[in-house]
């Protein structure tokens, strides 16, 4: 029997024909910072090696005595095969590594590094389009789905030299091997920051001429696309040397794709990384279901890795989001004005397409993501029992959707009269959302956690109610409020938490009343206060994409 030190694994190879024996070793390289290291979790119960298609290759349990962790015999694999190492605590995934191009040959001893990372989710934040002089972007977060802690806060608090992620992060992606965060940010100089996910150390910085709107990493890190959604002519920076980008970001010279008279709102790669799909349209339209004028239908533009256009698919309606199934290459789009989620066959010829319905009756379907065999989509379908909205999980192959509820936000507060006569009258104001739209979404690799950012609009136009105090008042409310927030949903038990990040009164103007109450003797105005803050953005899950 073979043996090595933990935390490495030895898989014994029993030759099928010649009788010789070889071995394959997967040597774990743990994160340099303990807070980011899944192997420090005392709950670790099992290690699994699987092919990238999910086929189980071997399993081992940790040994208190240390030493080797044998995974058992492996089948011969003369063709390079991608594999995944999973670290489990019971049935919960707490760590993962992707190992590329593994060869299993009789009589050959080989070793492959396995860079293990926690499946955490990165959350950035940027200034909202709604202006308030006190708006401010929060520090980026690292949400640990296994503990619900913000590891960025832990690192900044406990590190001898504070480790801080970039601020003003509006777009991000994690390389498919999980080792690097690509964070696009605003600030004094817009740029792309490369962060080591094992140490939270900044490895490089690439200045950019515009603030990134979306970042997409291709399967096997074959390419990276950075979307600039600056109107009217958006552009996309296409990097084909991802190793060079992570090693020396400032030296990279990407291919620039210019979208004349349009911009891209989302980007995704085909599973073979040979095509880049760009969902076009106004990236800053975060309220399509409540728009006075419905946004126009848009398209999915197709490009090769050389930056050359290869046609486009003309869609029948406005599409909120785009995702790609890494197994089949099927494109998934959400169509909020049609209340649908639909699919497009990647072999469809360029031109007008009629997407195949996957989910109908999905009210204002917005952010969408493919995770394994399932599609996650955020909707404003109302649950009749809880009056909550629904996150839907539907098999990509078709079938019944699972509904996961999340509570509607509220605009609530005690509103005081803003002018004399006495300054002592107050109203308990509670407003329900008129519209909600999820514009960013990240899913943990096992589908157990879903994190998404929302824009909620409260709208009251000349709404009347009565106020009874010493005298009866007739009151009218006219107000527009925009709220940005972040939801975290645990798909195993159906629980959801919400973090409001800003509540901004956009009308009436500052100093003008949102509620006026009158009786035959007096008129009392009330002002609705704003809660300035930021808009969560740049959501990315480690191993949550291709």
N, C-alpha and C positions, 0 to 999 in steps of 0.2 A: 504494500500500500504506500502511496505517496503521502508526504506530509510537508506542510509549510507553516509559518507563523500566521496567526490571525493578525489583522483582519484580511487575510487573503483566502481564496477558495481554490481547491484543487478538484478538477473534474477528471476522473480516470477514463481513459479511452481504451476500450477493448477492441482490438482490430478485428474486423469481420472476416478477413480472408487470410492474411499472412501470419496471424498469431502474434505479431509484435505489439508492444504496448507503448503508448505515448500518453501525454498529459496536456491538459489545458488549464492554465491558472488565471483566475480573474483576481487581480490584486487591487484591493480597495484603496483609493486615495480619498481620505476623509477631508472635509473642509477644515481650514486652518483655524477658524474661530469656533469655539465650543458651542456658542449659542446657535450656530448655523449647522451643526453636525448632528445628523439623525442617529449616529451610532452611540452617542452619549445617553440616549434615552434608555432607561433601565427596562422598559417594556418590550424591547426588541425580542421577538419570539421566533422569527423565521426569516430565511433568505431564499429567494426564488430566482432562478435563471429561466428566462423565457425568450423565445424568438420574438422578433418585432411584430409578428402576426398573432401573438398570444399563446403559441404552443409551449407548454411547459417542458423544460429541458432537465431541470434538477432542482432539488431543495435541500436545505441544511438548517439545523438549529444551532444557535450559539452554544459554545462549550465554556463552562465556568473555569475549566482547567487551561483554557487557551489552546494554542496549537492549530492544526488544520481543521478545516470544515469541508469534508468530502461531499461532493454533490453526486457522485456515482457515475456510472458509465454514460458516455455520450455517443450518439450516432455519428458516423463519419459524415463530414460536410466539406467536400472539396471546393464548393463554391462559397465565396465570402458571404457570411450571413450576419445581419445586425441582430444584436441581442439586448435584453434589458435585465438589469439586476434590481429586484425589488426588496426593500427592507420593510418587514411587517411587524406590527404590534397587534397580535390577534389577526383580525381581518382588516385592520386599518393600515393604509399605506403611509409610512412615515419617512421613507427615503427611496430614491430611485437613481439609477445610472444607466446611460445608454452606451453600449459598446459596439463599435462598428467593425465590419469586415472580419468576423471571427472565422478561422479555418480550423477544422478538426481532421487531422490526418493520422493514420497509423504510424507509429514509430517516431512521431515528431512531438517534441516538447515546446510549447509556446506559452507566452504570458501576455495578458491584455490588461491595461489599467482600467479601472472602473471608478470614475469621478462621481461620488455619491452626493446628492443634494436633497435637502428637504423640499417638499412640494409647496413652497410658500408662494404667496401672491404679492406682487408689487403694486402699490397704488400711489400715483402722483397727484398733483393738483395745480390748477392754473387759475388765472383771473377770469371771472365770468365776463361774458359780453355785456351784461347789464352793469352799468357803471355805478359804483359807490366809492367815495373817497377812502373809505375804511376797508375795502376789500383787500384780502391778503391770501397768498397761497400757503398752505400748510407744508411742513416738511414731509417728504416722501415716506411711505410706510412699507414695512415688510410684514405681511400678515401670515403668521404660522397657523395653518389650518389644524394642526395637531394639538395646539394649546390655546388658540385664539389670542395670542399675545402679538403685540407689535414689536418685532425684533429690532427694527430700526431704533426704537426708543430704548430697548435693552442695550443695544450696542453703544449708543450715544451716552447712556448713563453709566455703564460699567466699564467701558474701555478706558485704559490709561490715557490714550490719545483718542479723543472722540471721533467715531466713525460716522460721517454724515453723508447720506445720499444726496444727489443733486436736487436742488429746489426748482420749482416751476416746471415740473415734468408733465408734459401734455401728451406724450406718446412714448410707448416702450414695447419691447419684445425681448424674449429670452431665446438665446440660441438653442437649437434643438437638442444639443448635448447637455443643456442645463448649466453650462459653466459661466456664461456671460450674460449680463443684463445690458441691453442697448437702450439708453434713456435719452429721449429727445426733449430738449428744454428750451425755455425762453430766456429771461434774464437779460443782463446788459448785452451779452453776446449770445445769440441763439447757437445751439450746437448739439452734438451727439456725444454723450459720455458713455464710455465702456467701463462696466463695473464687474469685478470678479465676485461671483455669487458664493464663493467659498470663504472669502475674507472681507467682503464689502469694500475692498480697496478699489480706488479709481485707477484704471490702467491706461486710459487714454482719452483724448478729447479732440473732436473734429469740429471746427467752427463751420456754421452753415449760414447761408444768406437769408433764410426764412425759418420760422418756427415749425417743427415737424407736427403733422396732424395724426399720422398713423405710421407705425413701423411694422413690417412683416419679415419674418425669417423663414426661409425655405426649408423643406425637409432635408435632413443631413447637412444643414448649413451650406447648401450649394450657392445661396445668394441672400441678400438682404435688400429690401426696398424701403425707402423713406419717402413718405407722401407729404408734399407741401401743398396745402389747400388754399394758398393765397389767391383770392379772386383778382381778375377774371380768368387768368391763365395759370392753372395749377401745374405743378411739375412733380416728377418722381425721380429720385436718385437711386440708381440700381448698382449695387456692389456685388461683383462676382467673386471677389477674393475675401471671404469672411475671415479666414485665418489671418490675413493681413490686416483686416479692419480691427480685429480684437487685439492684435499684437502691436500695431502701430497705426492708430486711427488717423492721426494728422497727415500721414503720408499718402492716404488713399485718394484716388481720382475716379469717382464713379461715372457711370454713363447717365446722362440726363435725358429723361423723357418729358417732353412738353405737350400738355393737353391744351390745344388752342381753343380759347373761348369757353373752357370748362375746367373743372378740377376733379380730383379723385377724393372720394369719401372713405373708401376702404380698399385694402390690397390683400391678395392671397395668392399663393403659388399652387401649381398643380403638384400632385404627389411625386412626379419625376423631376420636379423643379425646372422643367424646360419652358414653362409658360407662366407669365405673371398676369393675373386678372385684376383689373382696376374697375371698381364700381364708381361711376361718374356721378356728378351732380353737386349741388351746393352743400359743402361739408358743414356749414354753420347753421343749417336748418335743423334745429333740435326740437321742433314742435310741428311736425307735418300733419298730425291728426287734428290740431287746433288752429291751423293756419286759415286765415280769411280766404286766401286763394290757394287751392290745392297745388302742391309742387308738381312740376311736369314729370312725365316718365323719363327715365334715364337709361343708361346702357352699361354693359360690362365690356370694357376694352381689353383686348388680348395682345400681349407683347411677348416676344422671345427674350431670352437672357442677353441677347445682343442689343436690346432696346428697340428692335424693329417691330412695327405694328403688324399684327396678323389678323385684323378684322375686329368686329365687335358684335355682341348680341344686343339687339334693341328690345328693351323690356316693355311690358304692357302698362306698367304703372311705376310710381315712385318706389324704390327699394330702399329699405332702411339699413340693411346690413347684408354682408356676404360672408360665407364660410365654405370650406372645401373639405370633403371627406377624404382623409389620407389613404384609405384603403381602396376606394373605387374611383376617386377623382370627381365624384358627383358634386356639383355646386349647389349650395343651399342659400336661398334668399328669403328675406322677410318682406312682405308687401303690406304695410300698415293700412293703406287706404282701401285695400281689398280684404283686410282681415285674414290674411293667408300667410302660410309658409309654403314654399314651393321649391322644386329642384330643377336643375338643368343638366342634361346629359352633356359631358364635355366634348363628345363627338359631334354635337349639333353644328351645322354649318353657320357661318356668320350671317347676320341679318336678323329680322324680326323672329322672336321665339315665343312660344307659349309654354311657360314653365308648368311642370306637372305638380298638381296640388299634393302636398304632404299633410297639411293641417288647414282646415277651413274653420271660419268662425272664431279666429284668434284675434280678439279686438285690439287694434292698434299694435300688431306684432312689431317688435322693434329689434333689439340686439339679439343676435343668434350665434350659436357656437355648436360645432360638432365635436363630441367626445366619445370615442369608441363607436359603439353601434347606435348612439342616441344623439338627437338634436335637442339643444336647450334653447328656448325662446322666451323672452319677457313679453307679457301681454298686460292689458288692463281689463281682461275678463274678470268679472266680479264673482266671488264665491258667495252663494246665497246665504250660507250659514254664518260666515264671519265678516262679510262685507269687505273682504280683503281682495287684492289683486292676485293674479295667478302667473307663476312661472311654470311653463309647460315643458315636459320631457317626453319626447315622442320618438319611437324607433325610426331610424332612417329607412329601414325596409318597409315601413308602414305598420299601422296598428293603433291601438288605443293610447292616447296621451295620458301621462300621469300629471296630475295637478299638484303643484307645490305653492302654498299661499304665502303672501307677504303683506303686511299691514299697509294700508294707505297712510301716507303722511297727513298731517293736519297743520294748518296755520292757526295757532291758538295764542291767546294772550288777553290780558286785561287792558283795554283801550281806554285811556283817560281823555276827558275833554281837553282840547288843545287851546282853548281861549276862555276868557271869562264868559259867564258871570261868576262862578264860584270855584271852578277847578276841582270840584269834589265828586263829579259824576263820572262813573266808569261803566264800561260794557264788557262782558265776557264774550269775546268774539272767537268763534270756531268755524273755520272754512274747510270744506271738502275739496279735493282736487277736481278740476274740470278736465285736465288732460295730464297724462304722464308718459314719458318717453325714455327708454333706456338707450343710451348712446355708446356705452362701452361695457364689455363683458369678459370675464375670465373664469375658466373652469379648471379645478384641480384635475390632475391626470386620471384619478380613479373616479371622477364625477361626484365625489362626496361633498365638495364645497363649490358653491357658485357665488361669485362676487360681481355686482354690476352697479354702474353709476346711472342716476336718473335725473331728469329735468322735469319738475312738476309745476304746472301752472294753475293758479287759483284765479278765478275770474267772476266778479260780481258786477253787474251793470244795472244800476237803478233798482236794486232789490229792496223791498220794503219789509219792515217789521215794526212792532210796537215796543216801547220802553215805558214801563210803569214805575214811577217814583212817587214824589208827592203829587205830581201832575202827570197825566198821560201825554206821551210824546209819540209822534209818528216819525219813523226814521227811514232813511234811504242810504244804501251802501253802493258805492261805485269804486272798485279797486281792482288792480291787476298785480299779482305777486308771482315771482318766479323763485322756486326753491331747488337747490341742488343737493343731492345726498347720495349715500353709499349703502347698499344692502349686502348682507352676507347670509346666504341660505345654506343650511345643513340638509342635504337631500336625504340623509339616512333617517332622521327623525322629523323632518319637515319644519324645524324651527328657523326663524329668520330674525335678524337684528338690523336696525337702521340707524345710521349716523347722519343727521342733517348737517350740511356743510355751509349753507347760506340760505337766507330768506330775504329776497330783495323786492321791495315795493317799486314797481316800474311806473305806476299811475295810481292816483294823481301825482303831480309834481311835489317835490319836497316843500313842506309848509302848507300844502293844501289838504283839506279834510277828505277822508275816505268815507266817513259816515257823518251825516247831518241829521240831527233830531230836532223837531220843531213842535210847538204847540201854539195856541193863540197869543201867547205872551212873550215867548223867547225862542231863539234858535241856538242850538249847541253843536259846535263842530268837533269831530274827533279825528285824530290822526293815527294812521297805521304805521308802526315803526318797522324799519328794516333790521335784519340781523346780518351784517356783512360777513363775507368769508370768501370761499373759493369754489371752484367746480372740480370735483374729483375727475381725474383723467389718467391716461397712461396705464391702464390695468394690464397686467401680464402675469400668467402663472408659469412657474418652472415646470417644464415637461407638459404644459397644458396645451401645446400646439404640436405641429408636426416635428 
